[in-house]
Amino acid sequence: MIINSIKTSDLKKSEQRFDAAFHLSSAVSIRRMIQKQTRYPVVSVSELTSRIFYGTRASRTYVSNPDYAIPFLTGASILLGNFDNTKLVSKKYTPAIEEMTIKEGWILITRSGTVGQVAWSNKMFDGKYGSEDIIRVVPNGRMKGGILYAFLASKYGNPLLTQGAFGAVIQHIEPDFVGAICLPEFCNSLQDKVDALVRESSRMREMADAKRHQAIELFQAYLSSREAVNVNVVNSKQIFAWHNRLDAQYQAEVQLRKKDNLDLPSKTIRYFAKQIYVGNRGKRYYVSKGLPFLSSSDMMLFNPTKWCYQISYKTPALNSLKVQSKDILISRSGTVGNCIYVSEGLSNVTVSEHALRLRIDDTKISPEYVFAYLNTCQGQRKIKNSAYGSVIITLGEDFVGEMDLPLLPDNARKEITDLIDEFAVFNDIANQKDSEAISLVENEMDSWSR
């Protein structure tokens, strides 16, 4: 329990806020440190920006044809590693598109639900429609945009953002509160260094995304494209031959697979796998200094270890939760089918049992090639149609193992493998540069109290 006393002057400064969480936040001591210990002038975020806003609240018309649509980003979307599964809104029927469109070089902050998470807007964000749950911070050039982002994403800036959250059920923060946050006007040399790291991280992330898409598109060019049938007939013998499943979605998928890629040889994923398994479902012990622990949602984020929990080294069956480089992770409950390739930068982190582990024998085939296939439209169709459950949708290890993996010509297989290798390297560099930029700001501010 944390106990403290406040003065009436503190209430006036906080616009008459009486909630304890506000006054007991670490932001109180951070604000005091910035005002009294900094070696730089102190400025507010509003002085460093030309605009801080979240746009208008309006109804949206969702569509499926990308030719008539613009990708739609929610607050949760801004932290994702890619935007492949974002919804599409109509260009014609969605109001205020110009006002709500995100631009490159902005700083984006989640303003409701989980508030205060920060992203740098690069070319992947540019031109996409952002929800009103995203606060847009537009730097005016007085301070480098990269260092403003790094400060707000740091262990000092984030508590200042979250302190302003209000609401009994769904927490919110507002642009005026963000604009009132004060920070040091760091020296030009530090600004230049941090800004360069943020922009290089941004560039590496764009390159990683391009390589990943190139590999998937190359794979898809060889595959037959089939839609699920609406009506089909199966007999009891066929049902009993395929896991005794009666659900139409799965039985339709069985029939579709028989017609997939008839001109390509194939083998089951089980043939190429060393292991297909889930981690330990036991109790976890969260600590402040331990091993990064990713949920199946965390693993989809850009730089996922930045926001994740950490678990104790004494957690039971810890090794079953650890992942290795070149593992493929597949979200297996709730939202099914999100696939992640474990790069060197994520090796030995721990991952929730809600992610299925697929460990490929690379003497038989490259894990990168399998990862690319699982991300094709056909691979995603197979995964999602194999899931089961009436409330919480679940994917079983056996259903992944029995999926057929089409075997492309050797030259195509090598090109896809090389592209995914490059994707992993660029992604690791992007994460490392992003973390380094934030650490430079934190280390500078840490030095004031030494």
N, C-alpha and C positions, 0 to 999 in steps of 0.2 A: 504494500500500500504506500502511495506517495501522499504526503501531507504538506501543505504550504499555506501561508497566509498572504492576502493581497490587500492593497490599499484602495480607497475609493478612487484615487487618481488612476489606478490600473484599470478600473471599470470604465472610466471616461475615455481612456486611450483605446480601449477595446470595443468602443461603441456599445457600452452597457451589456456586454456578454457576461452571463453568470455561470455558464457551463464550465465545470472543473477541467475538462479535457483541454480547453483552450489555455487556461492559466497554468496548468501543470505540464504543458508541452515543452520539449527541449528547445523549441523555437524561442522561448523567453530568454534563455541563457545565450543562445546563438545571436539573437538580436543585440543583446547587451555587449557581447564580445565584438561584434562588428562596429558598434558605436564607440567603444572605449579602447579596444586593443589594436584595431587595424592601423597599418602604416600608410593607408591610401585614403583619398577623399571618399566619402560615402554618398551614393546616389540611389535614387529609387528606380525600379524597373520602368516606370512610366517615362522617366527622363531619357531612357535609352531606347525607347520604342516610338514608332510613329502611330501605332494602333494596337490595342489589345481588345479582342472581341470574340464572340462565338457565333455570330450570325443570327438568323431568324429561325423561329420554330414554325415549321410548316409541314403539311402532309406530303408524303412522298409516294410516287407511283413506281412500283417495282416491275421490272421486265426481265425477260430471259435472253433477248437478242442483243448482243453487244454492239451491233451496228446502230442501234437506236438508243444507246444507253451510255451512262457515265458511271464508273465504279464508285461505290458508296463506302466510306470509312466511318466506323463508329469510334467511340473513345477507346474501346479495347483493341481496335484494329491498328492503331498507330504504333503499337509496340511489336507487331508481328514481323517475322522474318520475310514473309512474302504476302502478296495480296491476291493469291490465286482464287481463294474461295469467298471473296467479298461479294456482296449483293450488288445488283445493278439497278439504277434508277433511271427513269425515262428522261431523255433530254427535252422532250416536248412538253410533258405534263408536270414536271417537277418545278416548283417555283423557286425563285431567287438563286438560280444556279451560279450566276456570276459572283454573288455575295458569299456563297458557301464553298466556292472552289478554293482548294488549298494551293498555295504557291511554294515553289522551291525557295529555301533559305529562311523559312519561318520556323519558329519554335512552337511546338504543339504540346498542350497540357490537358490531361484528362480532368474534366470538371465535375463529373458526377459518378456515383458508385464508388469505385476505387479512385480517389482523387489524387492529383499531384504527380502522376507519372508523366515523364517528359520525353519527347522525341524530337529529333532534328529532321526537318522536311527536306528530302533530296529529290532527285528526278523521279523516283518511284512514286512519290506523293503528288508531284506536280500535276495539276489538272483534274484531280479526283475531287469528288463531292464529299465534304466532311460534315458530320452531324453537329448539332448544336451542343453535344456533350464534349466537344473539343474546343478549348480556348486557343485562339491564334495569337501569338506574340510576334509582332513585325518589327525587327530591329531597325533603328534609324541611322546606324553607322557611327554613332558617338563611341560605342564600345563594340568590339568585334562580336558578331553574332554567335560564333562558336564558343566563346568563353562565357557568354550569358547562358547558353544552353548547358554548358558543363557545370556552372554554378548551380543552376536550378535542379539539375539531376544529381547533384552531390549530396553527401550526408549533411551538409549545412543548408543547402537550398531546399531540399525536399521537406524537412520539418517546417520550414517557413511557409511552404505551400499548403501542407496538410493541416497546419494549425487553424487555418481559416475555414475549415469544413464546417458546415451547419446542416441541420435537418435531422428529424427524429428517425426516419426510416432510410431514405436514400440521401447520402451525404453530397453536398455541393460546395464548390467554391466559385467566386465571381471574378470577372476581369478587374474590377476596381481594387479588390483585395490583392490580386497579383501585381497590379501596378504600384501599390503602396509598399511592396517589399523592398527593403534596402539592402544594398550589397556594396562591397568595395569596388572602386574604379581602379582595377588592377593596372599595373605598369604595362607599357606598350610591349615590352619584350615577352612578358608572360602571355599577354593577349595574343600576340602573333603566334607563339608556339602552340597554345591550346587551340586556337582557331584553325591552324594548319592541320593539327591532328584530327579535329572533328571533320573537316572537309575531306581529308584523305580517307578517313573511315567511311564517310558518305560515298566517296568514289568507289572504294573497294566493294561496298555493299551493292552498288549498282552493277558492277562488273560480275559479282557473284550471281546476282539475280539473272543477268543476261546469259551466263553460261548454263545455269540450271534450265532456263526456258529453252535454250538452244538444244540441249541434250534431249529434253522431253519431246520437243517438236520433231527432232530427227527420228526418234523412236516411233512416234505416232505415224510418221509418213509410211512406215512399213506395215502398219496394222490395219486389219479390216475394221470398219466403223459400223457398229450395230447398236440399235436401240432395243430396249426391252419390249417384248411382245405383250400385247394387252390380253390376248386370249390364247390358251394352249390347253392341251389335253395330256395328262400323264396317267399311267395305270399304277396299280398298287405295287407291282414289281419294281417299277422305277422309283417309287417313293421309298421302299424299303432298301433299295440299293444305295440311296444317298442320305444316310444319317436319319432315316425315318422322319424327315421333316415334311410337314404338311403346308408350310407357308408358301403362298404363290410366288412371292419375290424370289425365294431360293430356287424353287423348281423351275421358274422361268430362266433363272441364271444358268442352271444346269443345261438346259436346252440351248441357250445362247452359246455357251462355251464349246459345244460340239461343232459350231459353225465358225468359230473364231479362227482366223489366220490359217486357213486350210493349206495355203501354199508355203507355210513355214514349219520347220521341225520344232518340237517343244519337249520339255521335260517338266515335271512338277518341281515346285520350289523346295519341297521336302528333299528331293534328290540332291540339291545344291547346299542344303543347310547343315551346319554343324549342330545348331540348337535353335529351337523355337520355344520360347518360354516367357513367363511373367515373373516379376520379382516377388520377394517376400511380402505377404499381406499382414505382417505383424505390427506391433506397436513401434512408433517412431519417437525419438527424443530430440526435440528442437533445441538448439543452443545458439549462442551468439558467434562462436568460433568453432566451426566443424567442417563437414563436407557439404558442398552445394547440393541441394535437393530440389529436383525439378518435378513439378506435376506434369500431367500430359498437356496442360495448357501452357505452362512455362516453356516447355521444350520447343514450342512453335515461335517463341519470341526472338527478335533480334537481340543479340547479347543476353541470352537467357539467365546467366548467372548474376546479372546486375540486380535483379529484383527478387531473386528466389530466397527461400528459407535455407537454413543449414541444419544438418542433423549430426548427432553425436557419433563419434567413432565407436561408441559402445552399443550402438543400435543393433538389436538381434538380426542375424543373417544379413549383415551389411553387404557382404560380397555379392549376394543375389540382386542387390539394388544397383550396384555399380555397372556402368556400361564401358565398353571398350571402343577404341578407334575402329571405324568401319562397321560397327553395328548399325542395324536399321531399326528405328523405333516406330511403332505404329500405334496410334491412339486406339484403344480397344473397348472403351465404354463411354456412354454418353455420346460425344461426337466421335464417330468412328472413321478411321481411314487417313488421318493426318500422318504423313510419313516424314521422318527426320533421319538424315545421314549423320552419324556421329563422327565428327572430325577430330583431329589431334587436340584441338582446343577444348573439347568437351570430354575427352577420355578420362575415365575414373570419377566423373561426377555420378551422383546417385539419382535415380529416376523412379517415380511412382510405379506401383504395380498396375496402374491404369494404362501403361504403355507396354505393349507386347514387344519382346526383343527377338529380332531375327538376325542370327549370326551365320554368315555365309562362309562356306569353305572356299577360300580364294584360289585353291589349286584346281577347282572345277570351273569356277566362273567368278568374275569380279563383283564384289558387293555394290560397287558404283552402278554397274549395269542393272542389277536387280532393283536398286533404289530408283533409277530412272524409270523402269517399267512400272513400278508401283505408283508412280506419279502421273502416268499417262491416263487419259480418259478411260481406256479399257481396264487398266489396273485398278483404278479407283472404283469403277463399276463392279468389278469382281469382289473387291474388299467389302463394299457397302452392301451388296446383295447377299453376301455370306453372313452378315451380322444377324443376330437373333435377339428376342426379348420384347416384351410388351410394354414395359415402363422404361427401364434403362437398357438401351440397345448395347449389345455386347458382341465382341468378335473373339472366337476361339482359335487356339493354336492350330487345331486340325484343319480348319477351313482355310487358313493361310497356306499351310503345307500342301494342300491338294490343288492349289492354283497352278495352272500351267504357265510356264515362262517361255515365251516364244524365243527362238534362237536365231538372231539376225546374222547376216554374213560377217565374217571376221573383221573386215575393215570398218563396218558400221559399229560393231561391238566395241572396237578399240577407240573409235572417235567418241562414242558416248561415255566410255570410261574416262577418257582424258578430260572431257568437258566437266564431268562431275568432280574429278580430282581438282581441277582449277576452281570450280565453285567452292569446294571445301577450303582450299587455301585462301582464296580471296575473302571468304566469310570469316575465317579465323583472324586474318589481318584486320578486317573491319572491326571485329569485336575488341581486339587488342588495342587498336588506336583509340576507340571510343573509351575504353576503360582507362587508358593512359591519360587522356585529356582530363577526365574527371579527377583522377588521382593527383594531377599537377595542381589543380585548384584546391583540393583537400589538403595536400601537403603544405601548400603555401599558408593556408589558414591555420593548420595545426602548428606551424612554426611560431605563431604569435604568442602562444601560451607556454612555450618551452622556457 
